[in-house]
């Protein structure tokens, strides 16, 4: 939102540049390409704000110069504008042939663009302060100031506010990107990045549209940070299978208006806007591998099965029977889980039961005639083993009610199963984890 500087109006009209000669800035180095230029008819139509004040450059008094916002007309379209040069007058209501060029997002145009983006010239003082701040940026190699300490102070505050800023300036090399990912809390993390000419655009307001759910944070608006990045958390309701987020940004073109060699007055306007948008769709039904059932995990932890593969034994004598001099376990394919890996996952806690050893896992999974509470613990233990093995993540969006639609993350599913378990409904707890293990 633009800041409004409120003060009294002091109405004295003297066109800028009516004082003595001044240093002429090198504007060619900051201009855009030929493709960004166009021949136009320019007319100065109005003094939107009116104020004159002493302007000094390198301790030389240039005189009382008009400083403020002009109303101008370019090919029949009205804009607001400010002076760049200090030393050339321009007449009202006279048509000039002009070359209008879009300026690039470089110094000093970035910070000048930020001034026009953040502030409004609402009266004489505010318009004069904006004009003085622009002159200070244009003539940065010399000392331009006013003996009017009030306006000088306002201009200094404006420059401090916009220092280092470069708002979106309609560069042809503008990239807006948006990426979405789901986390373990059923929240979608949205990252928006904006850059122009390879540099981040900071302080830019971003428009966001979401296809479902609600934005949790930030609560204070959507503005890119110093790195041109905005991060947003969106809470997506259960049952949603996909999520689309669309980001948009609007900028404006800063224009260089050259009135030719005779009237070499150059002015600025910021009337032409541009918009950019990008979107991303995240499929919430993906994000897991091949979870294994409880039967698989029972055989991985059973003592007689070693690491879940075949035994290789060396016998002391005849035909494969008798005393075993030595046995080891070897795995002959990639589908079995080494016991050392399983041990590294421990301890695992399920419904306040803590499993510290592989023997604990075996005892839990191989219960004969298990009751419903034990079966719920078995299935949810298998789910946690699938997470540890990498077939699931806590943020995997899974179908827990077998309707073919992802309805929650694994983390939420385990929390939901735990609530059922402790509220006296182990059947529902078992079914949730059983359905996940059978995906």
N, C-alpha and C positions, 0 to 999 in steps of 0.2 A: 504494500500500500504506500502511496506517495505521502511524504511528509509535507504539511502545509505550514509555511512561515507566515505568521499573522503580525501585521504592523500597520501603521498609519500610511495613507497615500499622500505623497507630496508631488503635486502635478506641475512640473516644469518640463517643457519639451525642447531638447536640443539633440539633433541626430548624432549618433555616435561617430566619432572621427572629425568633429568640427574644430577640434583643437589642433595643435601643431603636428609635425611629422613624427612618425614612430617607426620602430623596426618592423619589417615585414616578415612574417613567419614563412618557413619553407613548407608549403602545403602539398607540393607535388609528391614528396616522399610518403605522405600518408594517404594519398588518393587511391581509389580502386582502379580496376583495369578498364580498358576501353569498352569491354562488354557490359560493364556496370554503368556506363555513362549514356546520357540522352540529351538531345537538344530540346530546349523548352522555352516557353515565354513566362517571364517572372515579373510580378508586380508586388511592390510593398503597399499593403492596403490599410494597415492600422498599427497603432502603438498599443499593444495589449496592456502593457504596464508603462508608466511614465515616471522617469526619475533621472536627474543629472547629478553628477558628483565629480570632484577632482580626481583625475587618474594620473598617476605618476609612474614613469618607467625609468629605472636606473637613475633615480633622483632627479629626473627631468620632468617638470610638470607639463603634461600634454594639454591640459585645459579641463573645462567642465564638459564631460562627454555624456551623451545619452547612454544609459545602461538599462537594459530590460528586454522584454520579449516583444518581438514584432509579430503582427499578423501578415501573412504573405499569401500570394496566389501563384500556383504553378499550373499552367495549362487548365485553369478553371477550378482547381482544387485548393481549398484553404488549409493552411498549416500554421503552426507556431514556429518561430525561429529566433535565433540569437546571432549576434555579430561574432565574427572571428577576428577580422583585422581591426586595428585601432585607428588607422589614419586615412580612411577614405569615406566620404559621405555617400548617401544614397537617397534619392528623392522618392517621395510617396506618390502613388497613383500614376507612375510612369512605367510603361512596359519596357523590359530589358530582354534581350536575347541571352539565354543562360545555358550553361552546360551543367547538368545535374548528375552527380556521381555518387554512387553508394560507397560509403567508407568501410574499410575493413576493421575487424575487431583487434586493433593494435593501439598502442599509445600514440597520441593522447585521446584517441577517439573512444576507447573503452570507458574511461572515467567520465568523459563528457556525456557519453550515452547513459552512464549510470546516474548522472545529475538529472538529465531529462526524464529518466525513468522513475527516479525516487521523489522528485520535488515538483511542485506546481508554482508558477509565478502568479500569485494571487493579488499582489499589490506592488507599489513602487519599490519598497524595500526588498521584498523577496525576489522580484525580477532583477533588481540591481545586483543582489548577492549572487544569484545564479550566473548572471553575465560576467561579473568580476571573477568568479571561480573558473569559468570557461577561459577567460583571458589568461589567468594565471597558469592554466594547463597548456594553452597554446604557446605562450611566451615563457615557457619554463626555463629557458636559458638566460632570461633577464629577470629583473625584479619589478614586477608590475603590482601596484597596490593603490589603495585610495586613502586619502587623509581623513575620509569619513570613517571613523573608528567603528561605528555601529555596523555599517555594511561590511567593512573589512573583517570584523569578527564573525559575522554571519557567513561570509564566503569561506573563511578558514574552517568553520565548523562543517560546512558542506564538503570541503576537500578532505577533511579527516574522515567523514562518513563514507566517501566513495573510494578512498585510497585502495588500489589493488583490485577494484571491482571491474568486471567485464560482463555486462548482461548480454543476453541473446540479441545479436545484431543482424540477423537474416543472412548470415554467411552461407555461400553455396556449399561450403564444407562443414555442415552441421550434422552431428550424429546424436540421435536420441535412442537409447536402448532401454529395454525393460526385461527383467528376468524374474521368474517366480519359482519358489521351491517350498515344500511343506516341511515343517519341523515336527518334533515329537509331541507337541502340545496341540495338535490339530490346527495350527496356525500356519498361514501361508506368509512367507517372507518375500517381500517384493523389493527388488533393488532397481532403481532408475539411475541411469547415468547420462549426462548431457555434456557434449563438448563441441567447440567450434574451432576450426582451423587447428585441430590437434590439441587444443588446450581446454581444461575443464571450465564450465560456466557455473560460477558460484552465485548464490543468492537469487536463483531463478525460481519463480513460482511454477509449480507443476500441477497440472490438472490430472486427477486420477478417477477412473471409473472401474468398478469391480462388478463382476457378473453375479456374485453371490456373497453373502456374509457381511461383515462390518469391519471397519478399520479400527484397530485397537490403539495403535500409536503410529506416528506422533500425534499428540492432541493439539499442538499449537501451529498447525498448518504444514503445507508441503512445499518446502524450499530446499534447493540443493545446497550442500555444504561446500567447504573450501575445495574439495576434490571433485566438485560437480556431481555429487552423488546424493541420492535420497533413499533412505531405507524405511519401509513401511511394514507393519505387521497387520495382517488381516485374519480375522477369525472366521473360519468356514464351517457352516453347520453340517452335522452328520447327514449322510445320504447324498451329498454332492459328489458327482463323479468327475467333474472337470471344473476348472476355474480360469477365467480370463480376466486379465487386468490390462487396461489401456491407459497410457500416460501421454500427456500432451503438454506442449510448451509454446508460448506466444512471445515473439520478440518484435522489434521494430527496426527499420532501416534508418541509420543516420546518414544524412545527405550533405554533400559538399556542393554548394551552389556558386559557380564561378560566373561573374557577370562580364568577363572580358578584360582586355588590357586597359581600356579607358576608364571604366568603372570597376576597378579590381577589388570590389567588395565581395567577400565570401561569407556565406551565412550557413546556418544549420537548420535542419528540420527533422522531425521524427514522426512523420505522419503515416508512412507506409508500414503496415504490419505484416508479419509472416507467422505461420504456425507449423508445428511439427508434431507428429504423433507416432507412437509405436505400441505394440501389444504383444502379449505372450499368453499362451494357454498351457496350463499345467494339468496333465491327466492324473487325477488323484487315485486311479485304480492301479497304477504301476508302482514299482519301487520295492519289489521283493523277488527273491530267487525261487528256490524249490524247497519249501519247508518240509521237514520229515515228520512222519507220524510217530506216535508213542512206541509202536512196534520196532521201528528203526532204532530208537534210542535205548530201548530195553536191551537190544543185542550189542550195543556199543559199550555198555557198562557191566554186562554180565561177566562174572569172574572167569568162567570157563572159556570165554570167547577171546580172552586177551584183548588185543587192540581191535577186535572185530574182524580179524582175518584168520587164516589157517595157521595151525601149529606146524612147526618143523622140528622134529625130535630125532635125536641120535641115540640108538639103542646099543646096549653092551653085547647082545648076542641075538641070533636067529630070528627070522620071520616077523620081526616087528613087535614082539611081546617081550616081557621081562622088565628088567630094571632100566629106568631112563637115566642115562648119564647126563643128559642136558637137553633142554628145550628152549626155543625162543619163538616169538611171535613175529610174523612178517605180513605186511599188507600188500596185496597183489593188485589193487586198483585204487582209484582216487575217490571212491564213494564212501569209504570207511574212515572213521575218525580215530586217530592215534590217542591212546589213553593219556599220554603226556599232555596232549593238547586239551583234553577234557579237564585234566587236573588243573591246568592253568586258568580255567574259567571259575574255579571254586574259590570261595564259597558262593552259593546261589541261594537266595531266600525266596520262598513262595508261601504266601499267607502265614507269615511268622514262623514257618519251618525253615531251618537253616541247614543246608547240605554242604558239609565241609570236605567230604572225601568221595571217591568214586563208589566206595562201598555204601555210603549213605544214599547215593543215587540208585544203586542196584536195589537196596532194600525198599526204596520208595516206589520204584517202577515195577518191581516183581511181586507186589502184594497179591496173594491169592484171595479171591472172594472179597475184593475191596468194596468198602461202602462208598456212598456218593461223595462224601467229603474227601476221602482218599483218592477217588477217581478225578475229582476236580483238581487236587494237588498234582496228580500225575500229568494231566493234560497241560496244565499251566507250567509245570516244570519242563515239559517237552517244548513248549513255546519259548521259554527262556533259553533252552539249549539251542533252539533254532536261531535265536538272536545272537547268542554267543558264537555260533558257527558261521554267521554271516548270511544265512539264507533270509533273514529278516533284519530290519532295523526298527528301532522304536518309532521312527517316523514313517514306516511303511504304511500305506493306506490299504486296508484289508477289508474283506467281506466277512463279517462275523455272524450273519444271520442267513447265509446261503441263498440270498436272493439274486446273486450275480452282480451286485453293485457294491463298490467300496463304501463303507459307512463310517469308519473311524481309523485312527492310527493304532499301531500295536500298543503303544504306551497307554492310550485311552482305553483300549480293549482290556489290558491287564488290570488297570485301575477299576474298570467296570466289573470285571470278574471278581475282583477282591471285595467290592461292595456287596455283590450278590452273595459271596461266600460267607461274609461275616453277618449278613442280614438273614441268614437261614435259608438261602436258596442255592445250595451247591450245584443243583442241576443246571441252572443258568450259567454259573461260572464254568462248569465243565464244558458245556456246549460252545461257549465263546472260544475257549482255547482249542477245543477239538476241531472246530471249523477252521481256525487259523492253521492248525497243523496239517489239515487236509486240503489246503489251497493248491 
